[in-house]
């Protein structure tokens, strides 16, 4: 029954490798998502990925505040 013991060890080793790979992948996605957030709202400091989303956020959340100059000519 030596092969049975080797099989269990191999399965545990492969499960450990898969868990490490999955853990590393999640960190890469999180880092990429944070790097994509390049626009920051001057009023509430919320970060957005693109100017269109930023303008929509600003118009809906801060209608009484003056529009920042970088958003004036953006098409929403």
N, C-alpha and C positions, 0 to 999 in steps of 0.2 A: 504494500500500500504506500510505497515511497512516492509514487506519482501523485497520489491524492494530496499529500502534504505539499509537494512542489506546486501543484495547481492552486492551492489555497494561497500560498505565498506569492505566486505570480499575480493572482487576482488582486491581492492587497496592494502589491507594488504598483500595478496598473491603475488602481483606484486612486492611490496617492498621487501619481503623476497627473491623472486627469483633473483632480481637485486643484493641484498647483497651477495647472494650465488655465483652468477656468477662473481661478482667483486672479491671476495675472492679467487675463483678458478684461475682466471687469474694471480693473484699475486703469487700463489703457483707454477704455471707452469713457470713463469718468474724466480722465485727463483731457481727452479730445473734446468732450462736451464743454468743459470749463474753458478751454482755449478758444472755442467758437463764440463765446459770449464776449463780444468786443465793444458793444455800445452800452453805456451806463446812463440811466436816467438821473439828471441833476437834482430832481426833487426827492425821489424816494430811494435812489441808489440801486434800483433793480437793473439787472444786466439782461440784455437781449442780443440775439445773434445777428440781426440784420436791421438796416434802417427802416424798412417797411413795417416790421413788427414794432420797432421803437416808436415810430410815428403813431401807429394805431394805439399803442399803450398810452402815449402822452395825451392823445386826443380824448381817450375814454377815462383815464384816471386823473388827469390834471387839466380840465377844460378851462379853468380860470387863470392858469399860469401862462406867461408868454411862451410862445413856441421857440425852442432853441434854434439858432441860425442854421445849424447843419441839417435841420429837418424841414426847412421852408420849401425847398424845391423837390422833396421826395414824393413820389406818387404812391399813395396808399391804396 
